[in-house]
Amino acid sequence: MDDTDINVDARIAEDRTVIDVTGTRDVAVVVRSEGGERIYLPPEGFDDPVSGSPYTSPYQGAGAGGEESPYGGATGSTRGVMETADGFRVTHPQPVTEFDVFRGERD
């Protein structure tokens, strides 16, 4: 396995934090803010090929009658995570005081 550079860019505003991770999809982002600690993981099936469009969304439409959640694809640890062309973006709903990036084990 070759060494791949990982780039992390964080933008902290009064009402949210946006963290872009590029160069890998094998990391977890842990953020700490006034509301506590949260772990963000890349979406499931992140390495699956995209069919039809180069753009994907973590959101799925509601079923007839609105009985299903409109956020069916964004539950659990993937909420607040969106795929990008070469990584993923984390959007946390508060300004963070600290964050860590943990890389998966290498063979």
CORDA-V165183 format. One record per residue. PHI is phi in whole degrees, 0 to 359 (* if undefined). Layout:
phi=PHI
phi=PHI
This chain:
phi=*
phi=274
phi=282
phi=242
phi=289
phi=249
phi=246
phi=233
phi=236
phi=243
phi=235
phi=249
phi=242
phi=296
phi=246
phi=192
phi=229
phi=241
phi=238
phi=258
phi=246
phi=231
phi=98
phi=200
phi=237
phi=253
phi=221
phi=242
phi=246
phi=248
phi=244
phi=235
phi=215
phi=305
phi=281
phi=119
phi=251
phi=219
phi=253
phi=245
phi=242
phi=299
phi=301
phi=300
phi=69
phi=302
phi=272
phi=294
phi=295
phi=271
phi=256
phi=87
phi=222
phi=286
phi=251
phi=230
phi=227
phi=284
phi=261
phi=238
phi=291
phi=286
phi=283
phi=301
phi=83
phi=69
phi=285
phi=270
phi=291
phi=288
phi=246
phi=303
phi=270
phi=235
phi=265
phi=65
phi=286
phi=269
phi=299
phi=86
phi=241
phi=227
phi=294
phi=234
phi=301
phi=228
phi=170
phi=204
phi=241
phi=255
phi=241
phi=258
phi=283
phi=215
phi=291
phi=268
phi=263
phi=197
phi=212
phi=231
phi=241
phi=248
phi=269
phi=296
phi=295
phi=252
phi=278
